Amino acid sequence: MEEQIHFMTAKEHFIIAEDLDKKYVDEKNSDKKVAYRIVAAQNYFYSLINMIEAILAKNMEKHSFNHENRIRNLIEHRNLFTDEIVKLYEQVDRDFRNKVAYRGENGKKYESIKKLAKLLIEYGK
């Protein structure tokens, strides 16, 4: 995929995630609250993945194709990213994301996914 497609996809996922995050914060029903957090986390995650791919495509004409290659590309080309982005991404691997996005766990995991997506959206502008 081209850089622009990844960038547009990242922005759309981010917009969806932000809307769901607002609903999550305002919701009183605990079941709905968990559902909003799960779907928001998934969209934040796909946003951050697409931003990483957009940055790699722009600077290296690379595409990772899977999570393992993406972390390898991120580490090999860490000069393209801030230290904060690299450190957060190392935490937000598939297992970490799955705990929030599929099992509904809360806490710092959700906030880390959200923070990384926001950092990458800003960084990629």
C-alpha positions as CSV (number, residue, x, y, z in Angstrom):
1,M,0.0,0.0,0.0
2,E,1.1,3.5,-0.6
3,E,1.8,6.1,2.1
4,Q,-1.3,8.1,1.5
5,I,-3.6,5.1,1.8
6,H,-2.1,4.2,5.1
7,F,-2.2,7.8,6.3
8,M,-5.9,8.2,5.4
9,T,-6.8,4.8,7.0
10,A,-5.0,5.8,10.2
11,K,-6.9,9.0,10.4
12,E,-10.3,7.3,9.8
13,H,-9.6,4.7,12.5
14,F,-8.4,7.4,14.8
15,I,-11.6,9.5,14.3
16,I,-13.7,6.4,15.1
17,A,-11.7,5.6,18.2
18,E,-11.9,9.1,19.5
19,D,-15.7,9.1,19.1
20,L,-16.0,5.7,20.9
21,D,-13.6,6.9,23.6
22,K,-16.0,9.8,24.3
23,K,-18.9,7.4,24.5
24,Y,-16.8,5.2,26.8
25,V,-16.1,8.1,29.2
26,D,-19.7,9.2,29.3
27,E,-21.4,5.8,29.5
28,K,-22.9,4.7,32.8
29,N,-23.9,1.1,31.8
30,S,-20.9,-1.1,32.6
31,D,-21.5,-3.5,29.7
32,K,-21.7,-0.8,27.2
33,K,-18.7,1.0,28.7
34,V,-16.6,-2.2,28.2
35,A,-17.9,-2.6,24.6
36,Y,-17.0,1.0,23.7
37,R,-13.5,0.6,25.2
38,I,-12.9,-2.6,23.3
39,V,-13.9,-1.2,19.9
40,A,-12.1,2.1,20.6
41,A,-8.9,0.1,21.5
42,Q,-9.2,-1.8,18.3
43,N,-9.5,1.3,16.2
44,Y,-6.7,3.1,18.1
45,F,-4.5,0.0,17.4
46,Y,-5.3,0.0,13.7
47,S,-4.7,3.7,13.5
48,L,-1.2,3.4,15.0
49,I,-0.3,0.4,12.8
50,N,-1.3,2.3,9.7
51,M,0.6,5.4,10.8
52,I,3.8,3.3,11.3
53,E,3.2,1.8,7.9
54,A,2.7,5.3,6.4
55,I,6.0,6.5,7.9
56,L,7.8,3.4,6.7
57,A,6.3,3.8,3.2
58,K,7.2,7.5,3.0
59,N,10.8,7.1,4.2
60,M,11.8,3.6,3.2
61,E,9.3,2.4,0.7
62,K,8.7,-0.6,2.9
63,H,5.6,-2.5,4.0
64,S,5.7,-4.8,7.0
65,F,2.9,-7.3,6.1
66,N,2.7,-8.6,9.7
67,H,3.3,-7.6,13.3
68,E,6.6,-9.4,13.5
69,N,8.1,-7.6,10.5
70,R,6.6,-4.3,11.7
71,I,8.4,-4.4,15.1
72,R,11.6,-5.4,13.3
73,N,11.2,-2.5,10.8
74,L,10.4,-0.1,13.6
75,I,13.6,-1.2,15.6
76,E,15.8,-1.3,12.5
77,H,14.6,2.2,11.4
78,R,14.1,3.7,14.9
79,N,15.6,6.9,13.6
80,L,12.3,7.5,11.9
81,F,10.4,7.6,15.2
82,T,10.8,9.2,18.6
83,D,12.1,7.2,21.5
84,E,8.7,7.5,23.2
85,I,7.0,6.0,20.2
86,V,9.4,3.1,19.9
87,K,9.1,2.3,23.7
88,L,5.3,2.4,23.7
89,Y,5.1,0.3,20.6
90,E,7.3,-2.4,22.2
91,Q,4.7,-2.6,25.0
92,V,1.7,-2.5,22.6
93,D,2.3,-5.8,20.9
94,R,-0.5,-8.2,19.8
95,D,-0.8,-9.9,23.2
96,F,-1.0,-6.5,25.0
97,R,-3.6,-5.2,22.5
98,N,-5.6,-8.4,22.7
99,K,-6.0,-8.1,26.5
100,V,-7.8,-4.8,25.9
101,A,-9.4,-5.3,22.5
102,Y,-10.7,-8.8,23.0
103,R,-10.8,-9.4,26.7
104,G,-11.9,-6.0,27.8
105,E,-9.1,-5.4,30.3
106,N,-8.7,-1.8,31.4
107,G,-6.1,0.3,33.1
108,K,-2.8,1.5,31.6
109,K,-3.1,-0.9,28.7
110,Y,-5.9,1.0,27.1
111,E,-4.3,4.4,27.9
112,S,-1.0,3.2,26.3
113,I,-2.7,2.2,23.1
114,K,-4.6,5.5,23.0
115,K,-1.5,7.5,23.8
116,L,0.6,5.8,21.1
117,A,-2.1,6.3,18.5
118,K,-2.3,10.0,19.3
119,L,1.5,10.4,19.3
120,L,1.7,8.8,15.9
121,I,-1.1,10.8,14.4
122,E,0.6,14.0,15.5
123,Y,4.0,12.7,14.5
124,G,2.8,11.8,11.0
125,K,1.4,15.2,10.2
